[in-house]
Amino acid sequence: MRASDSPFLSAPFRPGFPLKNPHLQTILASLKIRALGANPLRERSEETLVDAGSGVRLLGYRAVQPGGRSLGLVILLHGWEGSSESTYMLTTGRRLYRSGYDVFRLNLRDHGKSHQLNEGVFHSGRIEEVFSAVANIVSDAGSKPCHLVGFSLGGNFGLRIALRLTASPAGNLRNIIAISPVLDPVKATCAIDGGFFVYRDYFVRKWKRSLSLKQQLFPERYDFSDVMALKSCMAITERVIPRYTPFRDVFEYFRTYTLTGADFSRLAVPVTILAAEDDPVIPVDDFRFLNGKGRLRLVIERFGGHCGFLQNLSLRVWFEDLVERILRDGTGAA
């Protein structure tokens, strides 16, 4: 459905003419200039190590409302090769913090300044540790209502967490929201490699930097010297995955986090998915075949790019209004 189909959701996304270009939406969304200015979220964030089970630790940053008065806790999960310092994490977190929420920005393994915490390399099949980390963050929040908002790959992790929750109580986790989530990693990887070259070069460069750092920290375990000459995400995946993960090949690996056709009909918490028809990375048709009813809200907009949804050249983000409306409904706030 579109946002206009439900009074619960905000008005449909209608960007100005220059921002109807999906590449402009996608690229502008990551510009660090959007995160400039005063940000009480950053000023009041405390570094936190989260127990993710089996000896794994994940790095996060918790910002609590002064005096302990808050509408609840929002956990933010970034996308692949992003971090707690990604622009969308800082700007969305700033908006929610200013609106009265505690905010926890969680880094996936080997993202942000966390490469030294765990010897094993990151891969997207590591749902167990992310699930455990989120469960512990929710538990530590006590009686506060909690919500999870994930972007791109973080949205994929959020949806997998939703599928792991059974009909039994899910603690105080009230909502899961996925912004431009990855559903089919094969299609997404091919879109990055075969589409606008800027995306391919961006991810290849950042992934190589991450792998190089991992090798420096654990030289006895990793040697990525031959990987550094590869020029596409798929080529790097084909080299790294069978060598340094439990998966035999990329096909087995991609299946672990593929969500096309997933069954969301028995959700324990409400889930909202926001996608754009013009997303240059995630094919919109995959969303139309998700099996869900009742607690699944699917919002597909004509424009928005990938994690963009910028309304005008002042770079105001439309989905921040949508997220806040959903959270307030989940907490029972007016």
C-alpha positions as CSV (number, residue, x, y, z in Angstrom):
1,M,0.0,0.0,0.0
2,R,1.0,3.6,-0.3
3,A,1.1,5.9,2.7
4,S,-2.0,7.7,1.5
5,D,-4.0,4.4,1.8
6,S,-4.0,4.5,5.6
7,P,-4.8,7.5,7.9
8,F,-2.3,5.9,10.4
9,L,0.6,6.8,8.0
10,S,1.7,10.2,6.8
11,A,0.9,11.8,3.5
12,P,2.5,10.2,0.4
13,F,6.1,11.2,-0.5
14,R,6.1,13.9,-3.1
15,P,9.6,15.3,-3.6
16,G,10.4,18.4,-5.6
17,F,11.4,17.9,-9.2
18,P,15.2,17.7,-8.8
19,L,14.8,15.0,-6.1
20,K,12.7,12.7,-8.3
21,N,16.0,11.4,-9.5
22,P,16.7,8.1,-7.6
23,H,20.5,8.5,-7.8
24,L,20.3,12.0,-6.4
25,Q,18.1,10.8,-3.6
26,T,20.5,8.0,-2.8
27,I,23.7,10.0,-2.9
28,L,22.4,13.1,-1.1
29,A,21.1,10.9,1.7
30,S,24.6,9.9,2.7
31,L,26.2,13.3,2.5
32,K,27.8,14.2,5.9
33,I,26.6,17.8,5.5
34,R,23.1,16.6,6.6
35,A,24.5,15.6,10.0
36,L,26.2,19.0,10.6
37,G,25.0,21.3,13.4
38,A,24.1,20.7,17.0
39,N,23.3,17.2,17.8
40,P,22.4,16.4,21.4
41,L,22.3,12.7,20.5
42,R,26.1,12.6,19.9
43,E,26.8,14.9,22.8
44,R,25.0,12.5,25.2
45,S,26.0,9.2,23.7
46,E,28.0,6.7,25.8
47,E,30.0,4.0,24.2
48,T,28.6,0.6,25.2
49,L,29.8,-3.0,24.6
50,V,26.8,-5.4,24.1
51,D,26.9,-9.1,24.9
52,A,25.9,-10.8,21.7
53,G,26.3,-14.4,23.0
54,S,29.1,-17.0,22.6
55,G,31.8,-14.5,23.6
56,V,30.9,-12.0,20.9
57,R,30.7,-8.3,21.7
58,L,29.2,-5.6,19.5
59,L,29.8,-1.9,19.9
60,G,27.1,0.6,20.3
61,Y,26.3,4.1,21.5
62,R,23.5,4.8,24.0
63,A,21.9,8.2,24.4
64,V,19.5,8.5,27.4
65,Q,17.1,11.4,28.0
66,P,18.0,13.7,30.8
67,G,16.3,12.8,34.1
68,G,15.4,9.4,32.7
69,R,12.1,10.7,31.2
70,S,11.7,9.2,27.8
71,L,9.0,7.9,25.5
72,G,10.9,4.7,25.0
73,L,14.1,3.3,23.4
74,V,14.8,3.2,19.7
75,I,17.5,0.8,18.4
76,L,19.0,1.9,15.1
77,L,20.7,-0.6,12.8
78,H,22.9,0.7,9.9
79,G,23.4,-0.8,6.4
80,W,26.3,-2.7,5.0
81,E,29.7,-0.8,5.4
82,G,27.8,1.9,7.3
83,S,28.1,2.4,11.1
84,S,26.7,4.2,14.1
85,E,28.3,7.3,12.6
86,S,26.5,7.1,9.2
87,T,24.6,10.2,8.2
88,Y,21.1,8.5,8.3
89,M,21.9,7.1,11.8
90,L,22.9,10.4,13.2
91,T,20.1,12.4,11.6
92,T,17.3,9.9,12.4
93,G,18.7,9.5,15.9
94,R,18.9,13.2,16.4
95,R,15.2,13.6,15.3
96,L,14.1,10.8,17.7
97,Y,16.2,12.0,20.6
98,R,14.9,15.5,20.3
99,S,11.4,14.0,20.2
100,G,11.9,12.4,23.6
101,Y,13.3,8.9,22.9
102,D,16.4,7.2,24.2
103,V,18.4,6.0,21.2
104,F,20.9,3.1,20.9
105,R,23.0,3.1,17.7
106,L,24.2,-0.5,17.3
107,N,27.2,-1.4,15.1
108,L,27.2,-4.7,13.3
109,R,30.4,-6.8,13.7
110,D,33.4,-5.1,11.9
111,H,31.6,-1.9,11.3
112,G,32.5,1.4,12.9
113,K,35.4,1.1,15.3
114,S,34.7,-2.5,16.2
115,H,37.0,-4.7,14.1
116,Q,39.2,-5.6,17.1
117,L,36.4,-6.9,19.2
118,N,35.9,-10.3,17.5
119,E,38.3,-12.4,15.5
120,G,35.8,-13.8,13.1
121,V,35.0,-11.7,10.0
122,F,31.6,-10.1,9.4
123,H,29.1,-11.7,7.1
124,S,25.4,-11.2,6.8
125,G,24.5,-14.7,8.0
126,R,25.4,-13.6,11.6
127,I,21.8,-13.2,12.7
128,E,22.3,-15.0,16.0
129,E,24.6,-12.4,17.4
130,V,22.5,-9.4,16.3
131,F,19.4,-11.1,17.6
132,S,21.1,-11.7,21.0
133,A,22.5,-8.1,21.1
134,V,19.1,-6.6,20.4
135,A,17.4,-8.8,23.0
136,N,19.9,-7.8,25.6
137,I,19.5,-4.1,24.8
138,V,15.8,-4.5,25.1
139,S,16.2,-6.3,28.4
140,D,18.5,-3.6,29.8
141,A,15.9,-0.9,29.0
142,G,13.6,-2.3,31.7
143,S,10.0,-1.3,31.4
144,K,10.5,1.2,28.6
145,P,8.8,0.4,25.3
146,C,11.4,-0.5,22.7
147,H,11.5,-0.2,18.9
148,L,13.9,-1.3,16.2
149,V,14.6,0.7,13.0
150,G,16.9,-0.8,10.4
151,F,18.3,0.6,7.2
152,S,19.1,-1.4,4.1
153,L,21.1,-4.5,5.3
154,G,20.1,-3.3,8.9
155,G,16.5,-3.5,7.7
156,N,17.1,-7.1,6.5
157,F,18.5,-8.0,10.0
158,G,15.4,-6.3,11.5
159,L,13.1,-8.4,9.4
160,R,14.9,-11.6,10.3
161,I,14.6,-10.7,13.9
162,A,10.9,-10.2,13.5
163,L,10.6,-13.7,11.9
164,R,12.5,-15.2,14.8
165,L,10.1,-13.8,17.4
166,T,7.3,-16.3,18.0
167,A,3.7,-15.6,19.1
168,S,5.0,-15.6,22.7
169,P,5.7,-12.2,24.4
170,A,8.6,-10.3,22.8
171,G,9.5,-8.4,26.0
172,N,9.0,-4.7,25.5
173,L,9.9,-4.7,21.7
174,R,6.9,-3.0,20.2
175,N,7.8,-2.2,16.6
176,I,10.3,-3.2,13.9
177,I,10.7,-0.8,11.0
178,A,12.7,-1.6,7.9
179,I,13.8,1.3,5.5
180,S,14.8,0.1,2.0
181,P,15.6,-3.4,3.3
182,V,17.6,-5.9,1.3
183,L,15.3,-8.9,0.4
184,D,17.3,-10.7,-2.3
185,P,21.1,-10.2,-1.8
186,V,21.9,-11.7,-5.2
187,K,19.8,-9.1,-7.0
188,A,21.1,-6.3,-4.7
189,T,24.8,-7.3,-5.3
190,C,24.3,-7.5,-9.1
191,A,22.5,-4.1,-9.0
192,I,25.4,-2.5,-7.1
193,D,28.0,-4.0,-9.5
194,G,26.0,-3.5,-12.7
195,G,24.3,-0.2,-12.1
196,F,25.6,3.3,-11.5
197,F,29.4,2.8,-11.1
198,V,29.4,5.1,-8.1
199,Y,27.7,2.5,-5.9
200,R,30.1,-0.3,-6.9
201,D,33.2,1.8,-6.3
202,Y,31.9,3.1,-3.0
203,F,31.2,-0.4,-1.6
204,V,34.3,-2.0,-3.0
205,R,36.5,0.7,-1.6
206,K,34.9,0.6,1.9
207,W,34.9,-3.3,2.0
208,K,38.5,-3.5,1.0
209,R,39.4,-0.9,3.7
210,S,37.5,-3.0,6.3
211,L,39.2,-6.3,5.2
212,S,42.6,-4.6,5.3
213,L,42.0,-3.5,8.8
214,K,40.9,-6.9,9.8
215,Q,44.1,-8.4,8.4
216,Q,46.2,-5.9,10.3
217,L,44.5,-6.8,13.5
218,F,44.6,-10.6,13.0
219,P,47.5,-11.3,10.5
220,E,47.8,-14.9,11.6
221,R,44.3,-15.6,10.4
222,Y,43.6,-13.4,7.4
223,D,45.4,-12.7,4.1
224,F,43.3,-10.5,1.7
225,S,46.2,-9.5,-0.5
226,D,44.7,-11.2,-3.6
227,V,41.3,-9.6,-2.8
228,M,42.6,-6.1,-3.1
229,A,42.9,-6.5,-6.9
230,L,39.2,-7.4,-7.4
231,K,36.9,-4.8,-8.7
232,S,33.4,-5.9,-7.9
233,C,31.4,-6.8,-4.8
234,M,30.4,-10.2,-6.3
235,A,34.0,-11.1,-7.1
236,I,35.1,-10.2,-3.5
237,T,32.2,-12.2,-2.1
238,E,33.1,-15.2,-4.2
239,R,36.7,-15.1,-2.9
240,V,36.1,-14.3,0.8
241,I,33.0,-16.3,1.7
242,P,34.2,-19.9,1.0
243,R,37.6,-19.1,2.4
244,Y,36.7,-17.4,5.7
245,T,33.1,-18.4,6.6
246,P,31.3,-21.7,7.1
247,F,29.6,-21.4,3.7
248,R,30.7,-23.5,0.7
249,D,29.9,-20.9,-1.9
250,V,28.1,-17.6,-2.4
251,F,24.8,-19.4,-3.2
252,E,24.6,-21.1,0.1
253,Y,25.7,-17.8,1.8
254,F,23.1,-15.6,0.1
255,R,20.3,-18.0,0.9
256,T,20.9,-17.4,4.7
257,Y,19.6,-13.9,4.4
258,T,17.3,-14.0,1.4
259,L,13.7,-12.8,2.3
260,T,11.9,-12.8,-1.0
261,G,8.6,-14.6,-0.4
262,A,9.1,-14.7,3.4
263,D,6.1,-15.5,5.5
264,F,5.3,-12.5,7.8
265,S,1.7,-13.7,8.6
266,R,2.4,-14.8,12.2
267,L,4.3,-11.8,13.5
268,A,4.6,-11.2,17.3
269,V,5.2,-7.5,16.8
270,P,4.1,-5.0,14.2
271,V,6.5,-4.6,11.2
272,T,6.5,-1.8,8.8
273,I,8.5,-1.9,5.5
274,L,9.2,1.3,3.6
275,A,10.4,0.9,0.0
276,A,10.7,3.0,-3.2
277,E,9.7,1.9,-6.7
278,D,12.8,3.7,-8.0
279,D,15.3,2.2,-5.6
280,P,18.4,1.6,-7.7
281,V,19.6,-1.2,-5.5
282,I,16.5,-3.1,-4.3
283,P,14.0,-4.3,-6.9
284,V,10.5,-3.2,-5.8
285,D,8.7,-6.2,-7.2
286,D,10.2,-8.4,-4.5
287,F,8.2,-6.5,-1.8
288,R,4.9,-7.2,-3.5
289,F,5.3,-11.0,-3.0
290,L,5.8,-10.9,0.7
291,N,3.3,-13.0,2.6
292,G,1.9,-11.0,5.4
293,K,-1.3,-9.8,7.0
294,G,-2.4,-8.0,10.1
295,R,0.8,-6.9,11.7
296,L,2.8,-6.3,8.4
297,R,2.5,-2.8,6.9
298,L,4.1,-2.4,3.5
299,V,4.5,1.2,2.3
300,I,5.8,1.5,-1.3
301,E,6.4,5.0,-2.6
302,R,6.9,6.1,-6.2
303,F,10.1,8.0,-5.4
304,G,12.7,7.9,-2.7
305,G,15.8,6.1,-4.0
306,H,17.7,3.9,-1.6
307,C,17.2,5.1,2.0
308,G,16.6,8.6,0.7
309,F,13.1,10.1,0.8
310,L,14.5,13.6,0.9
311,Q,11.6,16.1,0.5
312,N,13.4,19.2,-0.8
313,L,16.8,20.8,-1.2
314,S,16.9,21.6,2.5
315,L,17.3,17.8,2.8
316,R,14.3,17.2,5.1
317,V,13.7,13.5,5.4
318,W,10.1,12.3,4.8
319,F,10.4,8.9,6.5
320,E,11.4,10.5,9.9
321,D,7.8,11.7,10.2
322,L,6.6,8.3,9.3
323,V,8.8,6.6,11.8
324,E,7.8,8.9,14.6
325,R,4.1,8.4,13.9
326,I,4.5,4.6,14.1
327,L,6.5,4.8,17.3
328,R,4.0,7.0,19.0
329,D,1.2,4.7,18.0
330,G,3.1,1.8,19.4
331,T,3.7,3.6,22.8
332,G,0.1,4.8,23.0
333,A,1.3,8.4,22.9
334,A,-0.9,11.0,21.3
